[in-house]
Each structure stands twice: as C-alpha cells, then as structure tokens.
Amino acid sequence: MQRYEYKVVPAPKKGTKAKGVKTPEGRFAVTIQQLLNELGAKGWEYQRAELLPSEERVGLTGTAENWRNVLVFRRAVETEVANDDVAALLTPPEEDDTPLARPVPGPDDAAAAGQVEAPARIAQDHDDPPLTLKPAKSEDAPKADAEDEKEKPDS
C-alpha cells in the first residue's frame, strides 16, 4: 500500500514582478507557477487549493475568524517494510508440532457416562440468622419495665 506525506503552504496574497508580465492577474499567476514548480522539483505533487477558517486573537481578549487560502501538496513516502515482508506478515503461520491442551471433562461428559450424582441434601437443623438487630422479646422484659415504673415516684 502506498503511503503519502502532505505539505500545506499558504497561498500567495499578491503577485511578484516578472519580466514581460504587467497585469496583477498575470503577476499572481506567475507567483503560483513559481511556487508549484519549486515544490514539484522537490518531489511534491500539487493536490488542491483550500479555503479554511482560522481563529486569531484581536486585542487582549477578543478573537476573530479569518479565512485563509492554502495549497496542498503530497509525495510518496518510502515504506520501511518491503512488499515481500508485508506479504510474509499477512500469511498465516504453518502448523507446528507444538502439543495442544487436552480438553477437561465437564458436566456434560460425566452425564453421558452416567457418573452424575445429586448433591447432598442441606440439613434443616441450622438456625436462621435474625432478620433484625433488635434483641428477641422475652417474657421477663415486660416485668422488668413494670418494676421500673413502680420504683419511680410520680412528680
């Protein structure tokens, strides 16, 4: 797969003087032509011109949006890995003699062999935990409250 790197340069705002060119449009065209030829000689291929927004500071705290014209170039990048090496990486490895893990018999295997036993019954002798943290009511508790009331004098 071919890879590219890109270069973006600002488009010229005004044309430069050139011999035999007298109009502003002609000077601007010569400037663009010089830029394209210069980057083309370095291996850059012209792609397109873009008009993009640029947010810039104005004053101490303000910002303004300006539109900028840029020229986009690209050139092919030499890949670090040769195509033969890429093909070797993408092909699956050959089978080797590495031993594979053996499957562990599970419940389905034991059921097929008739070795499955039902679990032991849970004993019913256990005490259930209390549903609340309050102490259990006993018959002695109301008598103690009654004795406390007798000891207290009415005020």
C-alpha positions as CSV (number, residue, x, y, z in Angstrom):
1,M,0.0,0.0,0.0
2,Q,1.4,3.4,-1.0
3,R,1.8,6.0,1.8
4,Y,2.0,9.7,1.4
5,E,3.1,12.7,3.4
6,Y,1.4,16.1,2.9
7,K,2.6,19.7,2.9
8,V,0.3,22.7,3.2
9,V,1.6,26.1,2.4
10,P,-0.1,29.5,2.4
11,A,-1.2,30.7,-1.0
12,P,0.4,33.9,-2.0
13,K,-1.6,37.0,-1.4
14,K,-0.1,39.2,-4.2
15,G,1.9,38.6,-7.3
16,T,5.6,39.3,-7.7
17,K,7.1,41.3,-10.5
18,A,8.1,39.3,-13.5
19,K,9.6,40.3,-16.9
20,G,7.0,40.7,-19.5
21,V,4.0,40.5,-17.1
22,K,2.2,43.7,-16.4
23,T,-1.3,42.9,-15.1
24,P,-2.0,42.0,-11.4
25,E,-3.6,38.7,-12.5
26,G,-0.6,37.7,-14.6
27,R,1.8,38.5,-11.8
28,F,-0.3,36.4,-9.4
29,A,-0.3,33.5,-11.8
30,V,3.5,33.7,-12.2
31,T,3.9,33.6,-8.4
32,I,1.7,30.5,-8.2
33,Q,3.6,28.9,-11.1
34,Q,6.9,29.5,-9.4
35,L,5.7,28.0,-6.1
36,L,4.3,24.9,-7.9
37,N,7.5,24.4,-9.9
38,E,9.7,24.9,-6.9
39,L,7.9,22.3,-4.8
40,G,7.5,19.9,-7.8
41,A,11.2,19.9,-8.2
42,K,11.5,18.6,-4.6
43,G,9.1,15.8,-5.3
44,W,5.8,17.3,-4.1
45,E,2.7,16.8,-6.2
46,Y,0.1,19.5,-6.2
47,Q,-3.3,18.3,-4.9
48,R,-5.6,21.3,-4.4
49,A,-6.2,24.7,-3.0
50,E,-8.4,25.1,0.1
51,L,-10.1,28.0,1.8
52,L,-10.1,27.3,5.6
53,P,-11.1,29.3,8.6
54,S,-8.5,30.5,11.1
55,E,-9.3,31.8,14.5
56,E,-7.0,34.6,15.6
57,R,-6.6,36.9,18.6
58,V,-7.8,40.5,18.3
59,G,-6.8,42.9,21.1
60,L,-6.3,41.5,24.5
61,T,-9.2,39.2,24.9
62,G,-11.1,39.1,21.6
63,T,-10.9,36.6,18.7
64,A,-11.8,36.9,15.1
65,E,-12.3,34.3,12.3
66,N,-10.3,34.9,9.2
67,W,-10.4,32.7,6.0
68,R,-7.1,31.6,4.7
69,N,-6.2,30.1,1.3
70,V,-3.7,27.3,1.4
71,L,-2.1,25.0,-1.2
72,V,-2.0,21.2,-0.5
73,F,0.9,19.0,-1.8
74,R,1.7,15.4,-1.3
75,R,4.6,13.0,-2.1
76,A,5.1,9.3,-1.7
77,V,6.9,8.0,1.4
78,E,9.3,5.2,1.1
79,T,7.9,2.4,3.2
80,E,10.2,0.8,5.8
81,V,9.0,-2.7,5.1
82,A,9.3,-4.1,1.6
83,N,6.2,-5.6,-0.1
84,D,7.6,-9.2,0.3
85,D,8.0,-8.6,4.0
86,V,4.4,-7.4,4.3
87,A,3.1,-10.4,2.4
88,A,5.1,-12.7,4.8
89,L,3.5,-10.9,7.8
90,L,0.0,-11.3,6.4
91,T,0.2,-15.0,5.6
92,P,-0.9,-17.4,8.4
93,P,1.9,-19.4,10.1
94,E,2.4,-23.0,9.1
95,E,1.3,-25.7,11.6
96,D,3.9,-26.7,14.0
97,D,4.4,-29.7,16.3
98,T,3.5,-27.8,19.5
99,P,1.3,-30.0,21.7
100,L,-2.2,-28.7,22.2
101,A,-4.0,-28.6,25.5
102,R,-6.3,-31.6,26.2
103,P,-9.9,-30.9,27.0
104,V,-11.0,-31.2,30.6
105,P,-14.2,-33.4,31.1
106,G,-17.1,-31.2,32.1
107,P,-20.6,-31.9,33.4
108,D,-21.9,-32.9,30.0
109,D,-19.3,-35.6,29.6
110,A,-20.0,-37.0,33.1
111,A,-23.7,-37.1,32.5
112,A,-23.2,-39.1,29.3
113,A,-21.1,-41.6,31.2
114,G,-23.8,-42.0,33.9
115,Q,-21.5,-40.7,36.7
116,V,-23.6,-37.7,37.8
117,E,-24.7,-37.8,41.4
118,A,-27.2,-35.4,43.0
119,P,-25.7,-33.1,45.7
120,A,-26.3,-34.0,49.3
121,R,-29.4,-32.5,51.0
122,I,-28.9,-29.4,53.1
123,A,-29.6,-30.1,56.8
124,Q,-32.7,-28.5,58.2
125,D,-31.2,-28.2,61.7
126,H,-29.5,-24.9,61.2
127,D,-30.6,-21.7,62.9
128,D,-31.7,-18.9,60.6
129,P,-30.0,-15.6,61.3
130,P,-32.1,-12.9,62.9
131,L,-33.9,-10.6,60.5
132,T,-33.3,-7.5,62.7
133,L,-30.6,-6.5,65.2
134,K,-33.1,-5.9,68.0
135,P,-32.9,-8.3,70.9
136,A,-35.5,-11.0,71.0
137,K,-38.6,-10.3,73.2
138,S,-38.8,-12.5,76.3
139,E,-41.4,-12.8,79.0
140,D,-39.0,-11.2,81.5
141,A,-38.7,-7.9,79.7
142,P,-42.2,-6.6,80.4
143,K,-42.0,-7.5,84.1
144,A,-38.7,-5.5,84.4
145,D,-40.4,-2.5,82.8
146,A,-43.3,-2.8,85.3
147,E,-40.8,-2.9,88.2
148,D,-39.0,0.2,86.9
149,E,-42.3,2.1,86.8
150,K,-43.1,1.1,90.5
151,E,-39.7,2.4,91.7
152,K,-40.1,5.8,90.0
153,P,-42.1,8.3,92.1
154,D,-44.7,10.4,90.2
155,S,-43.7,14.0,90.2
